């Protein structure tokens, strides 16, 4: 960071219906109908803002992937579409960034540009887009008969998709709208620009029929540790989600991605790298362990095995003993190979059985798990932050809202005491709060004032 300011970590919360743990919906403190309860998400957001979090993150999928009759009904499958939910939540929050996942594989740039610009206005400059490519054949089947494109093609499409979206967000100069009743001029025609993009995948004329967003561009978020994923993140990502299980791995990823960003002509300070973290916090270590063991006791074996098979690229493990080793597996087509490799590496390194591995996957899907007191968890977070492994963390509560409330009530004060986390929000937009620059429009110099919702 520049300007001599004290460096403080950024925190996001990963909101996955009832919690990150596979069996969270069965937790005694959880409303099992929460996935379709707006009040549930509002309560989670209120807790996150009380904890001064930067980001409220919603993942998404475009299919119900599990087709097994034995497994299908053993967990929540119905949930809100993220942009719709975040638009409603924008009215119930003031500071926290609103990050929605949207696929570049099964969307069009004009739609995405318009929807996220709208959310940025509704929220007063707090929108962010988590850029993903879809890798599931189950998703492809919902958008026609064509099979899922190869990974290389998906990432080429994603890069062009983002280029078009950013161009559309710049359709209007910052000062194009004058809204002058006396002269009868609403906007300057020379401040409106057609994009006229023609590329490998898209032909988009533009301009966008909504003004330039309050943040200039909504925040661009990206996840992925594969070669293609890191290349996309290095070129456009402003917040990077990643799964690293050791400080050494985290430092290596952090260094590589910042170097790639610099090679792409960007400042390394133009992105924040936030590894996922699954914390279970108690006032004592015994209390934390009891909370964790209770969660683990709720996992049904069919569900655990199905989750592991999905994260290994759709392989069938039903013919192998649960208490035997993970068999040698081929790379599973075009599925996210970085996560597959990580799980296979962990299984070999720690001599895990299939049951051991699905119990780990059920917890955090390859992210580090910390079970302990606020001091224990703050020790790890501070070390990663201060030793070049992270700019902050994407917190993945095991169950919601209770797991997040524990973190906010116990860990956040400890981080504040150490001087590595804020004591109040500063700034109007998510970019301001995170210390990320507002991008200049490509056609005209930015101005200090920008029209926002309600003005």
N, C-alpha and C positions, 0 to 999 in steps of 0.2 A: 504494500500500500504506500501511497505517496503522501507528501505533506507533513510528515513527522507525526501523524496521528497514532495513538496507541492501537495496536492491532487486536481486534476482537473477532472471535469465531462467528460464523453464520450457522443458524440451525433451521432445518426444515422438518416437518412432520409428515411421514408417509401414512396416509389415511386409507386403509383398505377395509371398508365396511366395518366389521366388528373388531378388527385388529390384524396384525401381521401373522400371528400364529394360526396354523391351519385349523385348530379346534377352538379358536377364540369364541365362536358363537355359542359354544356350550358352557362357557365360563359362568359361574353363578352370579357374577356382578353385571353381566352383559344382557341386554335386551335382544333376544334372538331375531326379532323383527326389525332391528335397527337398520339393516341395509336399505330399507325403503321408508325410513322415518327421518324427515327433514330436521326435526328437533334434535335427533342424535348428532347429526353433523354440526349443527349450530353449537351444541354443547362442547363438542371436540374443538371447534374453532375458538370458542371463548376461552377454553383452557390454554390453547396454543398462544393466543394473544396475551393472556395473563402471564405466560412464560416468555413473552417478547420474542417469539419465533419469527424468523424471516419469511418462511414459506409454508403453505398448506398444499400438499401435493396429492393429487388423485391419479392413480393409475387407471388403465382401462383395457378392455379386450372387446373384440367384435364377434365373439362366438361363445357358445357353451361347449367347451372342448371335450369334456369327459362323456363318452358315449356308452360306458359300461353301466348296465342296469343296476348292478350291485353297488356301484359307487356314486351314481349320478345324484341320488337324493340325500347324500350325507353331508351336504354343506350348502351355504347360500350361493345361488347362481344368478339371482335377480338383483340389480342395483341400478342406480341413476346413471344417466349419461353425464360426464363430468362438466361440460360447459354449461349445461342447464342448471346443474346443482350449484356450481360456483357463481353463476349469475344471481341466483337467489341468495346465496351466502354473502355476496358482496354487500348486500343491504344490512347484514347483521354483523359487520366487521369494519374496522377503520384502518388498520395498519398492515396486516399480514398479506403477503403475496399469494396469489391464487393461481396454482399451476395445474393445468389440465393436459392430459395425454391425448394426442391425436395422431393417427397413422398417416404417413405419406404414401402408403401403398393403396389405401382404399378411400382417399379423399381427393379433392381438387384444390389447387392453391387459392383460387378466388374465394371459395367458401371458407377456408381456414383463415385467410387474411381478414375477411370481413367479420367473422365470429370473434376472433381474438381482439381485434380493434374495438368491437362493441363491448366486450368484457372489460377492456382497459378503460373505456369511458365510464361504464357503469360503476366501476370500482375506484375511480379517481386515480388510475395509474398503477394498478397492482396485478395486471394479468401476466401470465407466462405460459409458454407452449412447450410441453415436453414432447420432443420430436422422436417418433419411433417408426421403425419399419415393421410390418407384420410378417411373421414367419410361420404362421399356423395354417395348415390346409383347411382346418375347420373354419377359419375366418375367410379364406378364399372361397369356400363353398357358399358363403352368404352374399357373394358379390359376382356370381357367374360361375361358369363351369371351368374356367382356366385354372390350372394349378398355380400355386404360389410362385412368383418369380424367383430366380436364383439370387443369392445374397448380393453378388456384385451388381446385378441390375437394380435390385432394390435400393442399394446405397447410391448408385448413380442417379436414380429417380429422386431419392431424398435430397441430394445436394442441389439438384435443379429446382425441386419443389421449394426449398427454403430460399433459394435465390429469387424465385418469382414472388413468394410471399413478402420478402423484404422490399422488393421493388414496388409491390402494390401498396405497402404501408407508406411509401414515400410519394404516393400519387398526388397528395396535396402538400404545398409548402406550409410551413408552420403558421405563416401570417396570411394565408390565402383568403380566409374567411374574415370579411370586414363587417358584415351585417349592419350596414348603414342605412336606416330608413330614410334619412334626409336626401341622400343621393339616389336611392333606389338600387344600390349595388350590394348584393349579398356576398359575392366572392369575386376575387380577381381571376378572370379566365386564364391569365398567364401564370397563375399559381397552381393550375391543375394540369397534370401530366399523364399522358397515355404511356404505358410501359412498352407495348409492342414487342413482347418477348416471343421468340421462336427458338425452340431447342429440340433436344432429342425426344422428350416426352410431352412437352407442353407448348401450346400456342395460346398466349394470353394477351389480349389487347390492353385491358384496363381502360380508364383508371378505376380505382376502388370508389364505391359510392358511400364512403364514410371518411371523415377528415383524418388527418394524421393523428395517431394515438397520443395520449398524454405523455407516455414514455418514449415517444418517437417510434420505437419498436417494442412491443411486449417482450419480456425476457425470454431468451431462447435457452431451453434446457435440453440436455441430451445425456443418454446413458449408453454404455457399451465399452467393453474392453477388447473386443476383436480389433484386428488391424483396420478394417473398414469403419467400425464404430469410432475408434480413436481418431481416425482421419477426419471424420465428419465433426466430431467434437472439437478438434483442434482448429478447424476452419470457421465454425459458427457458434459453438457452444459457449454460453456465458455462465451457466451453472451445469456442472457435470456430476451426475450420480454414478457411483461405482461400487463394486463389491470387492473389498480387499480384506484378507483375514489376519495379516500380520503387519507390523509397522514397516518391516523391510519391503514387503510387497507394495504397501501403500506409498512409501517414499519413491520406489522405482516407478510406479504408475504416475505419481504426481510429477516427478522430474521429466519423464518422457512426454507427458501430455503438454506441459508448459513449454518444453523445448519445441515440440511440434507446432504449437500455437505461434511461437516466435518465428519459426521457419516459414509459417504461413503469412507473416507480416503483421501479426497481432502482438500486443503487449501481453506478457504472462499475467499481468494484473487485471486483464480484461475478463478473466474467468475465475469462478470459485469452484473448487473440487470438494464435493461433499460425499464421502463414503457413507454407505448405509450402516446403521448400528442398531442392534436389537438389545435394549437394556431391560433388565429385571432388577428393580431397586427395592431394597428394604432398609429399615432402620438398623437392622443387624444383618450379617451374612446368612444366618440361619433363617431369618424371615424371608430374605430374597430367595434362598434355595427352596423354601416351602412353596412360594408363589410359582417358581419355575416348575417344580415337580408336579404341582397340581395341574398346570397347563399341559404338561406332557402326558399326564394320565388320561386326558380327554381325547387323545388321538385314536381313531379307529384304524386298525391295520390296513383295511382296504383303501382308505383315504390316503394314508401315508405312502403306500406303495404307488398309488396312482399319481400322487404329486411328484414323487421321485422319477417315475417313468416320464412324466411331462418334462421335467427339467433335464433329463438325459436325452431329450430329442424325440420322445415318443417310442422308445424301445419297450419291448414286452419282457418283464422280469418275472412273470407269473410262474414260469417253469423252474425257477431257482429257489433254493431254500432261503427263508428270511434271515436265518442265522448263519448263512454262509457268506463268502466274500463276493464282492461285486465282480461279475465276469468281465472279460475283455470286451470292449464295445467299439464298434466302428464309429467314426464321426458321422453324426446323424444328418446327412444331407445338408440342407441350407439352414438348419436351426442354429440358434445362437451358440456357436462353438466355444466361445470364451467361457461361458458358464458350464458347459459340458466338461471341458478340460479341467476347470477348477474343481468340480465335484469328484471327478475321477482322481485328480491329484490328492485331494483331501482323504479319499477312501484308502488310497495306497499308503499315504504318509502315516495315517493314524491307525491302519489295519482295521478298518471298519467293516462290519457286516452290512448286508442290505438293510436290515432293521435299524442298525445304528445310523446309517446314512439317511434313511427316510425320517428318522427322529430329528436329525440335524436339519434336514430340508424343511420339515414342518415348522421349525422354529423361525428361520430367517432366510431360507433359500440362498445360502452361500455367504451371507453377511456375518460379521463377527457378532457373537453373543456375549454380553457381559452380565454376570449375575453377582450382585454384591451391594455394598453400601454406596451412598452418594460419594464418599471419598474414593472408593475403589473405581467407580465409573469415571469420576472427574479426573483421576490420575491418568487413566488410559487416554481420555479425550484430550487432556492438556498435552500429554507426551506426543501424540500424533500431530496435534496442531502446532506445537512449538518446534518439532523436529522434522518438519517438511513432509508430513504424510497427508495433511488435510488442511483445507481452509475453514472447515466446519464439518457438520454431520447431518445426514438425513436420518432422523430418529424414527425407528419403526416399533411403536409400542405393541406388545404382544396381544393386548386386549384394550378395547376402547369403551368409554373414556378413561377407565381407571389406570391403565398402564401409563398413559400420558400424564395424568394428574400426579402420579407418583414421581415422575421425572421432573415435572415443573416444581413441585413442592419441595423436593429433596435435592436434586442434582443442580438445577439452575442456580439456587442461592450459593452453592459451593463453587460453581464456575464464576459467579459474580465476585465472590470473596477473593478468588485468585486473580481477578482482573482480566479474565480472558473472555468475558461475555458482558454485553451491555446491561445497563440498569434502566434505560428508557429508550423508546424509539426516537430517532432523529431523522427527519426527512419526510417528504410528502408521498413519494412514490416508492415502489419496491426497489427501483434502481438507486434512488437516493439512500434508502436505508441500508442497502448492501454495498454501497460505495462503487457502483458500476455506472459508467458514463452513459448519458443519453446520446444515442447516435444522431449525427447531423443528417438532415435530409440530403438526398443526392442531387437535388436540383437547385437548392437555395440554402443560404446560411440559416441556422436556427435563430430563433428569437427567444427572449427571456420569458415572455408570457405565452401560455398555451391555453386555448379554450378547453375547459373540462366540463363534465356533466354538471348541470345545475347552474352554470354561469349564464 
